[in-house]
Amino acid sequence: MRVSIKFTDERACRSILIGWEPPIANVDGMKTLKPEVTRTSDEDKLPNANSEALNSTFNGVDSQEF
C-alpha cells in the first residue's frame, strides 16, 4: 500500500508517514485556522495530497476490511 501511495504522489506518502494538519495562523496571540485565501501554494497542495492518500487507502482495502 505504501508503494502504491508513493507512486501516486510523494506528498501523499509523506502525509501518511508524518501526518497532516491544516495551516494555523497566529492572530492576536490566538491560533486559528489559516483562511484559504492567505495560504501559500504549498499549503494548498498538502490537503490534496492527504486526500489522495486517503483515497488510495480506501480504494485499496476490501469492503469487509473497511
Secondary structure as a PSIPRED ss2 file (coil, helix, strand):
# PSIPRED VFORMAT (PSIPRED V4.0)

   1 M C   1.000  0.000  0.000
   2 R H   0.000  1.000  0.000
   3 V H   0.000  1.000  0.000
   4 S H   0.000  1.000  0.000
   5 I H   0.000  1.000  0.000
   6 K H   0.000  1.000  0.000
   7 F H   0.000  1.000  0.000
   8 T H   0.000  1.000  0.000
   9 D C   1.000  0.000  0.000
  10 E H   0.000  1.000  0.000
  11 R H   0.000  1.000  0.000
  12 A H   0.000  1.000  0.000
  13 C H   0.000  1.000  0.000
  14 R H   0.000  1.000  0.000
  15 S H   0.000  1.000  0.000
  16 I H   0.000  1.000  0.000
  17 L H   0.000  1.000  0.000
  18 I H   0.000  1.000  0.000
  19 G C   1.000  0.000  0.000
  20 W C   1.000  0.000  0.000
  21 E C   1.000  0.000  0.000
  22 P C   1.000  0.000  0.000
  23 P C   1.000  0.000  0.000
  24 I E   0.000  0.000  1.000
  25 A E   0.000  0.000  1.000
  26 N E   0.000  0.000  1.000
  27 V E   0.000  0.000  1.000
  28 D C   1.000  0.000  0.000
  29 G C   1.000  0.000  0.000
  30 M E   0.000  0.000  1.000
  31 K E   0.000  0.000  1.000
  32 T E   0.000  0.000  1.000
  33 L E   0.000  0.000  1.000
  34 K C   1.000  0.000  0.000
  35 P C   1.000  0.000  0.000
  36 E H   0.000  1.000  0.000
  37 V H   0.000  1.000  0.000
  38 T H   0.000  1.000  0.000
  39 R C   1.000  0.000  0.000
  40 T C   1.000  0.000  0.000
  41 S H   0.000  1.000  0.000
  42 D H   0.000  1.000  0.000
  43 E H   0.000  1.000  0.000
  44 D H   0.000  1.000  0.000
  45 K H   0.000  1.000  0.000
  46 L H   0.000  1.000  0.000
  47 P H   0.000  1.000  0.000
  48 N H   0.000  1.000  0.000
  49 A H   0.000  1.000  0.000
  50 N H   0.000  1.000  0.000
  51 S H   0.000  1.000  0.000
  52 E H   0.000  1.000  0.000
  53 A H   0.000  1.000  0.000
  54 L H   0.000  1.000  0.000
  55 N H   0.000  1.000  0.000
  56 S H   0.000  1.000  0.000
  57 T H   0.000  1.000  0.000
  58 F H   0.000  1.000  0.000
  59 N H   0.000  1.000  0.000
  60 G H   0.000  1.000  0.000
  61 V C   1.000  0.000  0.000
  62 D C   1.000  0.000  0.000
  63 S C   1.000  0.000  0.000
  64 Q C   1.000  0.000  0.000
  65 E C   1.000  0.000  0.000
  66 F C   1.000  0.000  0.000
